[in-house]
Amino acid sequence: MTAGMIAKHQRPVDGVSALPFPSLPPNPPSTGDLHISGNAIVHLGDNYTNNGNDSEAKTYQKLLTSLSYPHMYDRRQQISSAYPDTYQWMLQPLGQEVQQWNCFTTWLHEPRCKPDIYWIQGKPGSGKSTMMKFLYRSLTVQDRLDAWSNERPLMKVQHFFWNSGTLLQKSLTGFYRSLLAQIVEQRPDMVEHVVLTLRKNGSGVSTAGWDGKELNEALLVVVEALCTSVRLILIVDGLDECDGTDLEQEELGDFLTAVAAFDHVKISRHDYLRAAYLVRDIIDRSEGVFLWPRGITPEIASRPQDLDDYFMRIIESIDPQHRRESSALLQLALYEEERFASVFSLRLVDTFFIAQQHEDFVLRPDFDIHSLGFENEHSLLGLLDGAIRKLNSRCRGLLECVDEDMGCISSGNFEAYTRKFGEASSYSERLDRFFSINVEFLHRSLREFLSLPRTEMILHQYTGGRPVDAELYFCSARVVQLMALDRIRHGSELSIGLASHVMSALWANDLSQASASMASIIREAVERLATVEQGPDYWYITKSFVSWHEEQGNFLSLAIDFGLTSYVLESINGHSVQGKLGRPILDYILRPRWVITLHSPNSPWVDQNVITAALACGANPNQRITENGPSVWALYLCFLADHIKDIRENRNGTKQLSSYQALSALISAGAALILPLQWLVSSTLHNSVASSLRRNDGFPFDAETDEIRFRRRWPGVRPVPSTLSAGVGQKTELAFAASDLVQSLSRGFGFDIRPLVQELRRMERGHGVI
């Protein structure tokens, strides 16, 4: 049995963030089981507004775009709407004969009604999510909240966690972004408070790099700022579907505590949610599980009492000749990408290749990579119809096709879908709609059942005694999809997203030789895409595409950005290194475009094999980034200085070791022994980042003066004698010894780097520098 809660504000949020979640009485989950097993929260709060000016108008839309992410509202839209009158009892005063739960309407109407949090619980499938969607649509000041609102405007904010969805749909970061985006959308004047929070943290708006801590802080600041003029109702569903560590679960509890600012909470519990329209025999046998009446009411007398038994009976009834494909589809639906933020769950178009016997089918010589065609609308509908029929025959209703507008698509309503499909104004829009059809479990309890060891064993038996390699299958499928879109030159957000996903997956899943081979297949298509498209900010690949022309990028530089080591090592040669125009290949290697967002915090920044190969092929550490810009060597030193804290706090030492090895390799390759002041205060922001920041006018990025930046990077470092500075660059200016700069970086290493410093000083003495 799961639980949820609904809360009301009692006082402003000042000083409440430290309130411990364990202050809840024993009825709701306590700290000991703070997975917050609750399935639904509704939080009514005194919300807080600041009657500021409209100075944020220029940045409002860009901030909103940076907070939003694909499929942010999909879960709420995909939840079935309540049948007429099903939940009306929730908004009616309770009669004397019913005493199973506290009166919800009394709690709504009373300005200071206790408890402050209304907790809802129920069995899986009992309709809690449908109820929360009903409440979100139904609650208004006029109808329900007039006494509590006290003539203040009402602001409704919602989030539906979804464990079967994308990383952001089930994560704490996605929760924060969703809430903040909705508040900013309704109150653009709150932009100012978000900007001030970012300024205080010295951070900026990077959609791939929103940090949970700064989102949490910005939300609390905004909620506090809304205190004088509006009331907030916060509806959160699926708390037990929030995917995260114990610390993240605890952070969620602390956040809800801080926003609610409650003194104490009373919890009402009930065995199941009542639905007056259901006949008594269905209620008794289903125990409140709404899945039972969904197309199976006539079988009530013969139905198993337990959902697990029901699911198992369906699996066992699948035709033996289809079990391999059925099992493969269910395993693909179970797969969750954990290494990077993916917005692609299993989509109908991914299932087209389920008959293939090998997950790396795209690399098999007998596979026709042109087998998937999107040339016309007729071919799309044919593919769609065939895929739906196969899914239904293989999985017997355990998996459903879901369209964001129409909901579940089946053979029964396929004609209605085709009419809706034809309403799109262009073929491009139809294609995008085609790709947006998701494949989802009949109910989330099915995911839990399929994850049981005994069920997994059965599924693996059906696929040859081993699990399906979902990572490899998805890579193969999406390579084929990308190539099909490239053939019709469909350079849209869809193609950008596919390219970004494939590149990220090839990095994250360490597919080795398969990674290099798949990268080679998509190389030309991705390069064509980069020349005409940039894509939305939430794709990783956009960071590379934004500066593609300015840096004269190519697929090798993109592969370096994404850490496709096997492809990079195959592709590095004298021509690719020395013939590269624009930004040098060595700089791509030394300064990764994503220090934290894509690469794991515990992964090395520089692959020693890659830097060794590049230097062996003629990469020059003293090459200028631009005609009048700093050298690769100088920028790398500045990069290390800017990230000294990350290096120092890296627990397993991989960053320290890789940085030390890179320094050693560059010194051995002839890195300059003295560097001018101008180079040592250069910005290490990539051009893509700088371009993005220029688009976000009004945010305080990279605002240090040269003097402040030098002191922060190089504390205590003094210039070499002025007589030796002549000849560095085009004019005489202050210059600094490389040995002193490297010595300054020693504060970031957990081991002795004096051998490097001593080697540099030996070389400097030989050249008369010291």
N, C-alpha and C positions, 0 to 999 in steps of 0.2 A: 504494500500500500504506500502510495506516495502522498506528499503534502505540498501545499502551497500557502501563500499568505497574501493579505491585502493590508495596506498600511495607511495611516493618516498622520500628517505632520502635527506636532503640538507646539513646537517652538522653532525659531530660526536655527540654522545649522551651525552657528558659531560654537566652536569648542567641542563639537560632538563627535568629530571624526575619530577620537580616541576611545569612544564608548565601546567596550568589548561586546562582541556578538553573544558571548556566553551569558550576558545579562538576561537573555530570554529565559522564561521559566521552563520547566522540564518538558512541557507538551511539545513544542517544536523541536527540531534537531538542535542539539547542543554542540559545544565545541568538539566534543569527542567524536561526533559523527558529522562533522561540518562539510559533508558533501552537499549540503543543502538539498536533501532529497525531495524537497518541495517541487511540485510540478507547476504551480501558478502563483504569481504574486500580483496583486493590484495595490498600488501605493498611491494614496491621496495625500497630497502635501500642500502646506502653505508654500506657494512658489513665489519666487522672488524676482522683481524686475527693477531695472535702473532706467530712469527716464533720461537716458543720455542722448547725444545728438546723432546725426546720421553720418558721422565721419567714416564709419566702416563700410559704407555702401560700395565703395570701389573694390573691396576685397571680399565682400559677402559671398558672391557666387563661387569664387575660387576656393574659399575655405569650405563651403558646402560640398563642392566637388571632391575636395581632398578627403573629407570625412565619409562620404558615401562610398559604397562598394557594390559590385554586381550582386544581384539577387538579395539585396538587403531586406526587402519586404516579401520575398517569395513564400516564406513559411506561413505567414499570416494569410496570404492570398490562397495558398493551396489547402488550408484547413477547410473542411466542409462547413458550409453555413448551416446554422441550426434550422431544423424543420419548424414550420409555423407553430408558435405557442410552446415549443419544447422547453425553453428556459424562462418563460414569462414568470413562472413561480419564484424565480430568483429575485425579481424586482417587485414582488407583491408582499404585503405584510403576512407573516406566518400565522396560520390558524392555531387555535388552542390544541388541536389534535396532533400537531407536528412539533416535536421538541428535539429533533435530531441535530440541529445546528443553530448557531446564533443567528438572529435576524439580520440579514444583509441590508435591508432597506433602513432599518433603525440605525444601523451603523453609518449608512450613507447620510442620513438626514441630520443626525445630531452633530453639532459643531465640535463637541469635545467627547464624542462617544468613545468608550473603551471596548475592546482593545484597539490600539492604533494600527495593528497589523491584522488583517483578516486572512487567515490561512485556509487554503482549500486543499483537500486531499481526495484521492479516489483511486480505484484500480486502473491498470493499463487498459485503454480502450473505453473507459467510462465516459469520455466526452469532455474532459477538462479543458483541452485546447479549444474545442468548439465553443464551450462556455465563455472562455476568455475573449474569443473573437466576438461573440455576441455582446459581452459587456463593453468591449471597446467601441462597438458601433452604437450601443444603446444609451450609454451614460451621457447625459447632457445636464447643463445647469438648470434648464427650465423644468426638466422632467424629474430629476433625481437629487440634484445637489444644491438646490437654491439656498437652503438654510446654512449649509457648510460654506458655500462660496461667499456668502455675505456680499453679493453684488459685484464681486470681483470676476474678471474674465477667467474662463476655464481653459487650461492648456492640457491636452491629452498627448502622452508619449507612451509608446509601446515597444516591446521587443519580445520576439518568440524564438527562444533558443531551439536549435534543431541539430540533434546529434548526428543525423544522417546527412546533413548538408555540408557545405564547404567549411574550410577552417574558420573563416570569419563569422559564419552563421552560428557556430557553436562555441566560439571563444570569448573570453572576457574582453579582449581588445575590440572585437566586432560589436559586442554589447555596448561598450562605451561610445564607439563611433556612431552607432545607430542612435543612441539617445541624444548625443550632442548635435548630430546633424538635424534631428527633428526639432530640437529647441531652437537652433540657429535659424532654421527654415521659417519657423513661426515668429521668431523675434530677432530680426537681423541686427538690432542694436546690441545684441549680446556678443557680436564679433569682437568688440573692443575688449571685453573681459578675456576672451580666448587669446587675443594677441598679447595682452599684458602677461598672461600666464606663460606663453611661449617666450616672451622677452626675458622674463625672470629666469626661465630655465635655459636660456641661450640656445633654444632650438628653433626649428622651423617647420613649415608644412611640407612634408614629404609623404605622399600617400602610402608608399610602401613601408615607410619608416615611422609611422605614428607609434609612439611609445605609450604603453599602458599607464605608466605612472603620470605622465603629463596629461593624458586624457582624463584620468581619475581626478587630478587636481583641477583641470579646467572645468569639469562638470560640477564639482563642488563649488567652485567660484561662481559659476553661472547660476546655479540653484540659489546660492545666497544672494546674488544680485537681483534675483526675481522676487524677493521677499515682500515687497510693498504693494504690488498691484495685481498679481494673478495667483490662481491656485493651480497646482499641478496634480494631475492624476496619472500615475505611472503604472502601466499594465505590463507585467513580465510573465511569460509563460515558459514552462519547461526548465525550471531551475536545475532539475536533476539531469538535464541534457547539456548543461554547460561543461565543456571538456577542458580540463586544466589540471594542474598539480594541486596538491593539498594547500599550498600557499596561495595559489590563485583562487581556489574555492574560499579560503579564509578571507582573501581580499574582497571577494564579492560580498561576503557577509558583512564585512566592515563597511563597505561602500553603502549597502542598503541600510545599515544601521545609521550611518552618518546622514544620509539623505532623509530618512524617516525621522530622526531625532526624537525617538520615543523614550518614555520613562519605563514602561513595562508593556508586555504583550500578553494577551489572552488568546488561546488557540482553540478553535472549535474543530472537532473531528467527527467524521461520519463514515459509515461503512461503505456507502455507495451513493451516487447522485441520483435523485429521484426524477423520473420523467413521467408526468401524469398520463401521457398519451399511450404509453406502453401497456399492453395487457399484462396481467399478473403472472401468467406462466412464463413469459419471456423474461420478466424481471427476476423471477425466482431462479430460473435456470442459467441466465447469463450473468447474474450478479452485477448488473449495471453495465456490462460491456456492450457498447453500441455497435461493435462490429457484428454481433450476432444477427440483428435484424437486417443487416445490409445484404440483401439478396439471398439469405439462407433461412428466413423465418419458416418456410414450409418444412424444413428439415429439423425443426426444433426437437422433436421427440427422439431423433436418432443422433443428435450432435453430441460429441464428447463434452464433458463439463470443463475440461481444462484446455486452454488455448494451445499449449505445447502439444497436447495430443492431437488437436485439430490440425495444426501446422504439419505435424509428422504424417498424419493420414494423407494430406495433400501430396507431400513429397513422395510417399510410397505409392501413390496412385499414378505418378507420372510414367508414361510409356517408357519401358527400358531402353528403347532405341534413342530416346531423346534425353536420357538422364545426364549424359556428359554435358550437353549444351545447357541443360537446366541448371546443373550444378555450377558450371562456369559463369552463367549469368548471375546467379545468387552470390557467388564469391566476388565477382566484379562489383556488385552493388554493396557488398560489405567493405570493400577497400576504402581506406581513408588515407589521403596524402598528409603526412606529418612534417615533412622536411621543409616545405615552403607553402606560402599562402596561395592555394589554388581555388579558383572559383568554379572549376569544372567538376561536378560529380558525374555519375554515370548518366549519359544522355542516350537517347534512342539511336542516334547516328553511330554511337560507339558499338552498338550491338550488331551492326551489319556484318561483322567478321567473325561471329561466334562459331561458325562452322569450321574455321581454320584450326588445324591440329596443333600448330606451334604458336606460342605467344609472340615470337619474333618473325611473324609471317611476312612482314614487309621486306625482310632481308633474304627470304627464301627465293631461289632462282625460278621456281615454278609459280610464283605469285605475280599477278599482273597489277602493277601499281596504278594503272589507269582503269582499274575495274570499277571504281566509284566515279559516277558522273553526275554533275549538277547542271547539265546543259540547258534544261528547260523545266517548266513547271510540271509537265506530264511525268517526267522521270522522277521528280521529287515525290509526287503523290504516289507513284508506283512503289518507290522505295519505302515510303512511310507505311503504306497499307501492308506490304509484305512483312515489315519489321514488327508491326503491331500484332499481326496474326501469329508470327513465330513466337513472340514474347508470350502471348496468351496460351499457345499450345504447349510451350515448353515449361512455363512456370505456373500454369493453372490459377492465375489471379494473385499469386503471391507478390508479383511485381506489377506496377501500374505505370502507364505513360501519362504524364501530367503536363498540360499546357498552362502557362501562367494566367491566361484569361479564361479558358474553358474548363480548367480542372482536368479530371481524368478523361482520357481519350480511349475509347474502345471501339470494337466493330459496330456496336449499336449506334454510336453517335458520330461515326466517321464521316458520314455525309455532311452533317452539320459542321464538322471541323473543316472539311474541304471548302465549304461556303465561306467560313470565317477566314480560312487561308487565302481565298481568292480576293478578299476585301483589301489586302495590302496593296498599296498604290504602285509598288514597283516589284520587279523580280528580286531585286536585292533585299527588300524587306521580307519577302516570302522566304528567301533563303535564310535570313537571320532567324525568322520565326521557326523554321524547320529545325535549326540547330538548337533552339531553346527548349525543345521537348525533353524533359527529364524522365528518368526511370527511377521509381521510388518503391519502397516497401509498402505493402498494404497497411501496415501499422508498425510503429517503432518497436512494439513487443516482439515482432517477427525478427528484427535485427538481434535482439537479445537472445532469442531462441536459437538462431543460426550461429551465434557466437559461442554457444555451449560446446564444450569439448566433444561430447558424444555426437552432436549434430555435425560439427566440423569433420569428424572422422568419416561420417557417412558421405558428406559432400566430397571429401578427398578421394574416397573409394570410387565415386562416379567419374572422377577425372584422372583415372589411371593410378590411384594410390598416392597422389601428391597434390598439394595446393596449386591453384592457378597462379602464375606469376603475373599479377594484375598490373604491376608497374610496367613490365615489358609489353604487355598487351595494349595498355593505354597509349604508350609511346608509339607502337606500330600503328594503331588505329588513327591517331591524330596526325601522324606523318602523312598517311594516305589522304586524310581529310584536307590537310594544308595543301598538298600537291593538287588535289582536285579543284580547290578554290583558286590556286595559282593558274591553272589551265584556262579558267574563264576570267582571269585577271580581276578577281573579286577582292580588291584591296580595301577592306573595311575593318572596323573594329573587331569583327569576328576573326578575320585572318590574323590580325595583330595578336589577339588573345591566344589563338592556337599556336602561333609561333613562339610566344612568350612561354606558354605552358610546356611545349615540347623542349625548348631550351632549358627551362628550369628542371624538368623531369630528367633530362639526360644528365644534368649535373647532380641532382639530389639522389638519384638512385644508383649512381656509380655503375653504369652498364658497361663500362670498359670498352671492349672492341665494338659491341653493338652501338655504343654511344658515338664512336667515331664514324661508323658506317651510316647511321641514321643522320648524323650531322652533315655528312657528305651529300646525302640525298636531298636535303632541304636547302642547301647552301644557296643556290641560284635563286630559288623562290624567295628566301628571306632577304637577300640583297635587293631584289626587285621591290619588295615590300618596303624596305627601308628608304628607298629613294623617293617614294610618293606618299608615305604615311608616317605619322608619329604615334598616333593612338592615344587613348586616355591615360591619365597619370597613374592609374592603379596597376597597370601592367609593368612588370619589371623591365621588359624590353624597351619600354618607352624611354627610360633613362639613357639608353644607348642611341636610340633613334633620334632623340631631340638634337644631339650634337653630331649626327652622322656626317652631314655635309661639312661642318666646321672642322671636324677632326679627320675628314676623309676616311671614314671607317670602312671596314670590309668584314667579311664573315669571320676571318681569323681574329680580328680585334673583338668581335662580338663573342666568339667562343672563349676568348680569354676573360672577358667580362663575366661570363657564366661559368667559368671554371671547368670547361670541357677538356680536361687534361689530355685524354687519349687522342682527341682530334688535333689539339694544338701541337702535341709532340710529332704527330704525323705530318703536320702542315708547315712547321717551322723549317725554313731553309734560307740560304743566302739571299735569294730574290725576295721572299716574303718579308724578311727582316730589313734588309738594306734598301729594297725598292719601295717600301711603304712610304707614301707621301703623307704630310700632315703629322698628326700626333704619332710619335715613335712607338713601335711595338713594345719596346722595353718599358716604356712608361705605363702602358696598359697592364703589363705583368706586375710591376712594382706597386701600383696604386689601384687596388681593386675598386670598382665602381660602387660595390655594396660591401661596406665593412661589416655591418651588423645585419642589415635587413635580409639579404639573401644567404650569405655565408654564415654558418653556425659560429657563435662566439668562441667555440673551442676548436675551430679549424684554423690551420695556418693560413696566413694571408698570401704567402708566396710559395709556390711549388718549386722546390729546389731543382728538380729535373728540368722544369720549363725555363727557369732563368739560366741554368747552365747551357741548355740547348741554344737559347737566344744569343748568349755571349759568344758561344762557339761559332755561330753563324754571322758574327760581325756586329752585333748590337753594341752601341757606343754609349756608355754612361754619361759622357760629356756632350751628347747631342742636345741641341736646343729644342724645347717643346714647340716654340714658334720662332720666327726670325729674330725677334727682339726679346724673347722670353727666357726664363731660367733653364738650366740644364736638367736632364732626367735625374742626375745624381743629387742636385740641389733640392729638387722637389721631393725626392724620396726622403731625404733627411728631414725636410719640413713636415712631410706626412707622418713620419715616426714621432716627431716632436708633438704634433697635434693629437696623436693617439697614444700618448705615453701612458695615460691612465688605463686604457684598454689592454695595453701590453703588460703592464704591471699586475693587473688584476686577473689576467688569464690563468686559471687555476692549474691546468695541466702543462703549461709551459710551451705549448706549440707555437704561439705567436712570438714568444721571446726567442725560441730556437730558430724559427724561420727568418725572423728579422736579423738575427745575428749572422746566419748563413748568407743572407742577401747582402748585408754590408761587406762581409768578407769577400764575396764573389765580385762585387763592384770595385772594391779596392784593388783586388788582384787584376781586374780588367783595365786598370789605369784611371780610376776616378780622380778628378782634380783635387789637388792638395790644398788650395785656397779658393774661397768662394766669396763673391762680393755681397755686400749688405743687401742690395736690391733683390737678389735671388732668395735670400734667407727670410724675407718678409713676404714672399709671394703667397698668394692664396692657394690652398690645396683643393679647393672646391673644383670638381670637374665642370667642364663647360656645360654639360647637361644640367647640372644642379644650378649653375649660375643662370642659365637660360630660364629654368623653371622659376627661380626666385625673381627674375625680372618680370615674369608674368604675374607674380603675386605682389603687386605694389602694396606698400604699406606694412610689410613684415620686416622686422629688424634683423637682417642677416649679415653676417660677416662684416660688422661695423667697426672692428678694431682699427685703431691707427697703427701705422708701421712701428712706432716706438713701443706701444703696448704689446703688439704681437711679438716683437723681437724679445722683449723681456720675459714674456710667458714661455716662449719656445726655448730660449737660450739663456737661462738665468746664470749670471756671473761670467759669461763668455766675453772676452775682450778681443779687440781687433789686433791683427799682426802689425808690426811697425809700419808706419805710413810710407816709408821709403820703398817697402816691398809691395805696396799696393798698386803702384803704377803698372799699367799694361793689362790689368784685369778688366775685361770688357772694353768698351770704347772710350772710357774716360777714367781718370783717377778717382777712386772712392774707397771707402773703408772696406776691408776684406778680412776674412777670418779663416783660421787654420782648420782643416778638416779634423785633425786630431782633437782639438778643443770641442768641436761640435759633437763628435762621436762620444767624447768623454761626458758631455752634458747629457747625452741620452742614456748613460749608464743607470740613471735613477729609475728607468723603466724595466730593467732586467733583473731577474732573480739570481743571476750568476755573474761571475767576474768577466768583464769584457776588456780588461786591460791588455790582453794580447793584441787586440785590434788597434787600440790606441797606441801601443808601443810600436807596432809595425808602421802606422801612419807617421809617427814622430821620427822613426828611423829614415823613412822616405823623405820627410820634410827637411831633415838635416842634410840629406844628400843633395837636395835641390836648393839649399840655402834659405828655406822658409823660416826656420827657427835656429 
